């Protein structure tokens, strides 16, 4: 018999989630109206330390509608990190602007403030700072650069629910923050996203655009070409239940990461999730970086061998400049052209199973498999 597969991620859905979702379904409000929508928006905004929350259909549409609301369009540039999920660059293309790829910091894999300072130019209309893998960006120098240029800063917090920077919650420091509630995120609505902000006019602009840009005073009269980026009431009900449990989920994920650190302590040349002293990261997913170049060159073979032992993994995200849509994009590093850190980390890192449903024996099994594979691969 093949070994039981340990998945990279699986959601934890309990009795409370079932109860709230069934309540939404029984109410008859199964589309984008219903009591759970407003409740989820206000509760999540409060959790993030902001005044306004606007629920949307997913984390990608949250980014796109924000760029549209900020007036980003043809002829503009938006600086994005060179190592992050593709959505942050794709939405820039979708609104007609050009992404500029700024390198990430070698110590914590988020947008490097030095690369950002070099990437900003006269056509820069926005910056998207992604708090990758649950670790915050170094926000103070990033905010200083944006403030000097009068450039809106969008915090992409899709992977960082509950993380803090010098005591401040992620999503509360830029012009706005965006979140994803995909099934592998810290809390989930299946699909779904949120825009949070302290800027009331921006929140209203986002709210209008995501609902077909319909005039709130005249039904079926559309002020411009808007979007259908709405969340459903049952999704919001699931989100309300998950948000009430977020402290439990974060504690479980932190325990999982601590177990991995125990398992990996004796393995040389491997680094797990980095943590800077100014950050309070969350463990969205366990990341491992192979520090030895020769071993890193065999990463895919290592992941294949782990799969044969029933351990699901993922390679670290591919650097944006390696993808066809962004090969012509301008790439800016901390000390020159190119994104050497993003290129290196994307080829040497991988993710290990990180569900709240894992127990100590599961992590021990993953650790044993990884140790054996590294010896033989």
C-alpha positions as CSV (number, residue, x, y, z in Angstrom):
1,X,0.0,0.0,0.0
2,X,1.3,3.5,-0.8
3,X,1.8,5.8,2.2
4,X,-1.0,8.1,3.1
5,X,-0.6,11.4,1.3
6,X,0.0,14.5,3.5
7,X,-1.3,17.5,1.5
8,X,0.3,20.8,1.4
9,X,-2.8,22.5,2.7
10,X,-6.4,21.7,3.6
11,X,-9.0,23.9,5.3
12,X,-10.4,23.3,8.7
13,X,-14.2,23.5,8.5
14,X,-16.2,22.8,11.6
15,X,-19.6,22.9,13.1
16,X,-19.7,26.7,13.4
17,X,-19.0,27.1,9.7
18,X,-21.7,24.6,8.8
19,X,-24.2,26.4,11.0
20,X,-23.5,29.9,9.6
21,X,-23.5,28.8,6.0
22,X,-26.8,26.9,6.4
23,X,-28.3,29.9,8.1
24,X,-27.3,32.0,5.0
25,X,-28.7,29.4,2.6
26,X,-32.0,29.1,4.6
27,X,-32.4,32.8,4.6
28,X,-32.8,32.7,0.8
29,X,-30.1,35.4,0.4
30,X,-27.6,33.3,-1.6
31,X,-26.2,35.9,-3.9
32,X,-24.5,39.1,-3.1
33,X,-27.0,40.5,-0.6
34,X,-27.7,39.3,3.0
35,X,-26.7,40.0,6.5
36,X,-23.4,38.1,6.5
37,X,-21.9,40.4,3.8
38,X,-21.9,43.5,5.9
39,X,-21.0,41.6,9.1
40,X,-18.0,40.1,7.5
41,X,-16.9,43.4,6.0
42,X,-17.1,45.3,9.3
43,X,-15.6,42.5,11.5
44,X,-12.7,42.0,9.2
45,X,-12.0,45.7,8.8
46,X,-12.0,46.0,12.6
47,X,-9.6,43.0,12.9
48,X,-7.2,44.8,10.5
49,X,-7.4,48.1,12.4
50,X,-9.2,49.9,9.6
51,X,-12.6,51.6,9.3
52,X,-13.8,50.2,6.0
53,X,-14.0,46.7,4.4
54,X,-15.4,45.8,1.0
55,X,-15.9,42.1,0.2
56,X,-15.0,41.0,-3.3
57,X,-14.9,37.8,-5.3
58,X,-11.2,36.9,-4.7
59,X,-7.9,38.4,-3.9
60,X,-7.0,39.1,-7.5
61,X,-10.1,41.1,-8.1
62,X,-9.4,43.0,-4.9
63,X,-6.1,44.2,-6.4
64,X,-7.6,44.9,-9.8
65,X,-10.5,47.0,-8.5
66,X,-8.2,48.9,-6.2
67,X,-5.9,49.8,-9.1
68,X,-8.9,50.9,-11.2
69,X,-10.3,53.0,-8.2
70,X,-6.9,54.7,-7.9
71,X,-7.0,55.7,-11.6
72,X,-4.1,53.5,-12.7
73,X,-4.2,52.9,-16.5
74,X,-2.5,53.1,-19.8
75,X,0.9,54.8,-19.7
76,X,1.4,54.2,-16.0
77,X,3.8,52.0,-14.2
78,X,3.2,49.9,-11.0
79,X,6.1,48.6,-9.0
80,X,5.5,45.0,-7.9
81,X,7.9,42.5,-6.2
82,X,9.7,40.1,-8.6
83,X,8.9,37.1,-6.4
84,X,5.2,36.7,-5.6
85,X,2.1,35.1,-6.9
86,X,1.4,36.1,-10.5
87,X,-1.8,38.1,-9.6
88,X,0.1,41.1,-8.4
89,X,1.6,41.7,-11.9
90,X,-1.3,40.3,-13.9
91,X,-3.7,42.9,-12.5
92,X,-1.4,45.7,-13.6
93,X,-1.5,44.4,-17.2
94,X,-5.3,44.1,-17.0
95,X,-5.8,47.8,-16.2
96,X,-3.5,48.7,-19.1
97,X,-0.4,49.7,-17.1
98,X,3.1,48.3,-17.0
99,X,4.6,46.2,-14.1
100,X,8.1,47.1,-12.9
101,X,9.7,44.2,-11.2
102,X,11.6,45.1,-8.0
103,X,13.8,42.5,-6.4
104,X,13.1,41.0,-3.0
105,X,15.3,41.2,0.1
106,X,17.6,38.2,0.6
107,X,16.8,38.0,4.3
108,X,13.0,37.8,4.2
109,X,11.9,37.5,0.5
110,X,9.6,40.5,0.4
111,X,10.0,43.7,-1.6
112,X,13.4,45.2,-1.0
113,X,13.1,48.9,0.0
114,X,16.4,49.6,-1.8
115,X,15.2,48.1,-5.0
116,X,11.9,49.9,-4.7
117,X,13.6,53.3,-4.3
118,X,15.5,52.6,-7.6
119,X,12.4,51.3,-9.4
120,X,10.2,54.4,-8.8
121,X,10.1,56.8,-11.7
122,X,8.0,59.6,-13.2
123,X,5.4,57.2,-14.5
124,X,5.0,55.3,-11.2
125,X,1.3,55.4,-10.3
126,X,1.2,52.8,-7.5
127,X,3.3,50.3,-5.5
128,X,2.0,46.9,-4.5
129,X,3.9,45.6,-1.5
130,X,3.2,41.8,-1.0
131,X,3.7,40.4,2.5
132,X,5.0,37.1,1.1
133,X,4.5,33.8,2.9
134,X,3.1,35.6,6.0
135,X,6.1,37.8,6.6
136,X,5.6,41.6,6.6
137,X,7.5,43.9,4.3
138,X,9.8,46.4,5.9
139,X,7.1,49.1,5.8
140,X,8.8,52.2,7.2
141,X,11.3,52.7,4.3
142,X,8.7,51.6,1.8
143,X,6.2,54.1,3.1
144,X,8.9,56.8,3.1
145,X,9.6,56.2,-0.6
146,X,5.9,56.3,-1.5
147,X,5.2,59.4,0.6
148,X,8.1,61.3,-1.1
149,X,6.6,60.6,-4.5
150,X,3.0,60.9,-3.5
151,X,2.5,57.3,-4.7
152,X,-0.4,55.2,-3.3
153,X,0.8,52.0,-1.5
154,X,-1.3,48.9,-1.8
155,X,-0.6,46.2,0.7
156,X,-1.2,42.7,-0.7
157,X,-1.9,40.7,2.5
158,X,-3.3,37.6,0.8
159,X,-0.8,35.4,2.7
160,X,-0.5,37.5,5.9
161,X,-3.8,37.5,7.8
162,X,-3.0,38.6,11.3
163,X,0.7,39.5,10.7
164,X,2.1,42.7,12.3
165,X,4.9,45.2,11.5
166,X,6.2,46.9,14.6
167,X,2.9,46.3,16.3
168,X,0.7,47.5,13.4
169,X,-1.6,45.0,11.6
170,X,-0.9,44.4,7.9
171,X,-3.4,46.1,5.7
172,X,-3.6,49.2,7.9
173,X,-0.5,51.2,6.8
174,X,-0.8,51.7,3.1
175,X,-3.6,53.5,1.2
176,X,-5.4,50.2,1.4
177,X,-4.9,46.5,2.0
178,X,-6.1,43.5,0.0
179,X,-6.8,39.9,1.2
180,X,-7.5,36.6,-0.3
181,X,-9.7,33.9,1.3
182,X,-8.9,31.1,-1.1
183,X,-9.1,27.6,0.3
184,X,-5.4,27.4,1.3
185,X,-5.3,30.7,3.1
186,X,-5.3,31.2,6.9
187,X,-9.1,31.8,6.8
188,X,-11.2,30.8,3.8
189,X,-14.5,31.6,2.1
190,X,-13.7,29.1,-0.6
191,X,-13.0,31.9,-3.0
192,X,-13.3,35.5,-1.9
193,X,-11.3,38.6,-1.0
194,X,-11.5,41.9,0.8
195,X,-10.3,45.4,0.5
196,X,-9.7,47.2,3.8
197,X,-8.9,50.9,4.1
198,X,-9.2,54.0,6.3
199,X,-10.0,56.1,3.2
200,X,-13.8,56.4,3.0
201,X,-14.0,57.8,-0.5
202,X,-11.7,55.0,-1.8
203,X,-13.9,52.4,-0.1
204,X,-17.0,53.8,-1.7
205,X,-15.3,53.9,-5.1
206,X,-14.3,50.3,-4.8
207,X,-17.8,49.3,-3.6
208,X,-19.3,50.9,-6.6
209,X,-16.9,49.5,-9.2
210,X,-17.2,46.0,-7.9
211,X,-21.0,46.1,-8.4
212,X,-21.1,47.0,-12.1
213,X,-20.5,50.7,-11.3
214,X,-24.2,51.0,-10.7
215,X,-25.5,54.4,-9.6
216,X,-26.7,53.9,-6.0
217,X,-29.5,56.5,-6.6
218,X,-30.8,55.0,-9.8
219,X,-31.2,51.3,-10.3
220,X,-29.7,49.8,-13.5
221,X,-28.1,53.1,-14.4
222,X,-24.3,52.4,-14.8
223,X,-22.0,55.4,-14.4
224,X,-19.1,53.6,-16.2
225,X,-18.0,50.1,-17.2
226,X,-17.7,48.3,-13.9
227,X,-17.1,44.8,-12.7
228,X,-19.0,41.9,-11.2
229,X,-16.5,41.3,-8.4
230,X,-19.1,40.5,-5.6
231,X,-18.9,38.0,-2.8
232,X,-21.9,35.9,-2.0
233,X,-23.7,35.8,1.3
234,X,-23.0,32.1,2.0
235,X,-19.3,32.8,1.4
236,X,-19.4,35.7,3.8
237,X,-21.1,33.5,6.4
238,X,-18.2,31.0,6.1
239,X,-15.8,33.9,6.5
240,X,-17.5,35.2,9.6
241,X,-17.2,31.7,11.2
242,X,-13.5,31.4,10.2
243,X,-12.7,34.9,11.4
244,X,-14.0,34.0,14.8
245,X,-11.5,31.2,14.9
246,X,-8.5,33.0,13.5
247,X,-6.6,33.1,16.8
248,X,-7.0,29.3,17.1
249,X,-5.8,28.8,13.5
250,X,-2.7,31.0,13.9
251,X,-1.7,29.3,17.1
252,X,-2.0,25.9,15.4
253,X,0.1,27.0,12.5
254,X,2.8,28.4,14.8
255,X,2.9,25.0,16.5
256,X,3.3,23.3,13.2
257,X,6.2,25.6,12.3
258,X,7.9,25.0,15.7
259,X,7.7,21.2,15.1
260,X,9.3,21.7,11.7
261,X,12.1,23.7,13.2
262,X,12.7,20.8,15.7
263,X,12.8,18.3,12.8
264,X,15.1,20.4,10.6
265,X,17.5,21.5,13.4
266,X,20.0,18.8,12.5
267,X,19.9,19.3,8.7
268,X,22.7,21.6,7.5
269,X,22.2,23.9,4.6
270,X,18.4,24.4,4.9
271,X,16.6,27.5,6.2
272,X,13.0,27.6,7.2
273,X,10.7,30.7,7.3
274,X,12.8,33.7,8.0
275,X,11.8,36.2,10.7
276,X,13.1,39.7,11.2
277,X,13.2,41.3,14.7
278,X,10.8,44.1,13.5
279,X,8.2,41.6,12.3
280,X,5.5,39.5,13.8
281,X,4.9,37.1,10.9
282,X,2.3,34.4,10.6
283,X,2.9,30.9,9.4
284,X,0.8,30.8,6.2
285,X,2.9,28.0,4.8
286,X,6.2,26.4,5.8
287,X,9.0,27.5,3.4
288,X,12.4,25.7,3.1
289,X,15.3,27.2,1.3
290,X,18.2,25.0,0.1
291,X,21.3,27.1,0.7
292,X,23.8,24.9,-1.1
293,X,23.7,25.7,-4.8
294,X,24.5,22.1,-5.8
295,X,21.6,20.8,-3.7
296,X,19.3,23.6,-4.9
297,X,19.9,22.5,-8.5
298,X,18.4,19.1,-7.5
299,X,15.3,20.7,-5.9
300,X,12.8,19.3,-8.3
301,X,14.2,15.8,-7.9
302,X,13.9,16.2,-4.2
303,X,10.3,17.2,-4.4
304,X,9.6,14.3,-6.7
305,X,11.1,11.9,-4.3
306,X,9.1,13.3,-1.4
307,X,5.9,12.8,-3.5
308,X,6.8,9.2,-3.8
309,X,6.8,9.0,0.0
310,X,3.4,10.6,0.2
311,X,4.6,14.1,1.1
312,X,2.9,16.8,-1.0
313,X,5.1,19.8,-1.7
314,X,5.2,22.9,-3.9
315,X,8.1,24.7,-5.4
316,X,8.5,28.3,-4.3
317,X,6.8,30.8,-6.5
318,X,8.4,31.4,-9.9
319,X,10.2,34.7,-10.3
320,X,8.0,37.0,-12.5
321,X,10.8,37.7,-15.0
322,X,10.9,34.1,-16.0
323,X,7.3,34.1,-17.2
324,X,6.3,35.0,-20.8
325,X,4.0,38.0,-20.0
326,X,6.8,39.7,-18.0
327,X,10.0,38.9,-19.8
328,X,10.1,42.4,-21.3
329,X,9.3,44.1,-18.0
330,X,11.9,46.4,-16.4
331,X,13.7,44.6,-13.6
332,X,15.3,46.5,-10.8
333,X,17.6,45.2,-8.1
334,X,19.0,46.8,-4.9
335,X,22.3,47.5,-6.7
336,X,21.6,47.4,-10.4
337,X,19.4,46.0,-13.1
338,X,18.0,42.5,-12.8
339,X,16.4,40.6,-9.9
340,X,19.1,38.1,-8.7
341,X,17.6,37.4,-5.3
342,X,14.2,36.6,-6.6
343,X,15.7,34.4,-9.3
344,X,17.9,32.5,-6.8
345,X,15.2,32.0,-4.1
346,X,12.6,30.9,-6.6
347,X,14.8,28.0,-7.8
348,X,16.0,26.9,-4.4
349,X,12.9,27.1,-2.2
350,X,9.9,24.9,-1.6
351,X,6.9,24.5,0.6
352,X,6.0,21.8,3.0
353,X,2.6,20.6,4.3
354,X,1.1,23.3,6.6
355,X,-2.5,22.6,7.6
356,X,-4.0,23.2,11.0
357,X,-5.1,19.6,10.8
358,X,-1.5,18.3,11.0
359,X,-0.3,16.7,14.2
360,X,3.2,16.1,15.6
361,X,3.4,12.6,14.0
362,X,2.6,14.1,10.6
363,X,5.4,16.6,10.8
364,X,7.8,14.0,12.2
365,X,7.0,11.8,9.1
366,X,7.7,14.7,6.8
367,X,10.9,15.5,8.6
368,X,12.1,11.9,8.3
369,X,11.2,11.7,4.6
370,X,13.1,14.9,3.9
371,X,16.2,13.8,5.8
372,X,16.2,10.5,3.9
373,X,15.7,12.1,0.5
374,X,18.4,14.7,1.1
375,X,20.9,11.9,1.9
376,X,20.1,10.0,-1.3
377,X,19.3,12.7,-3.9
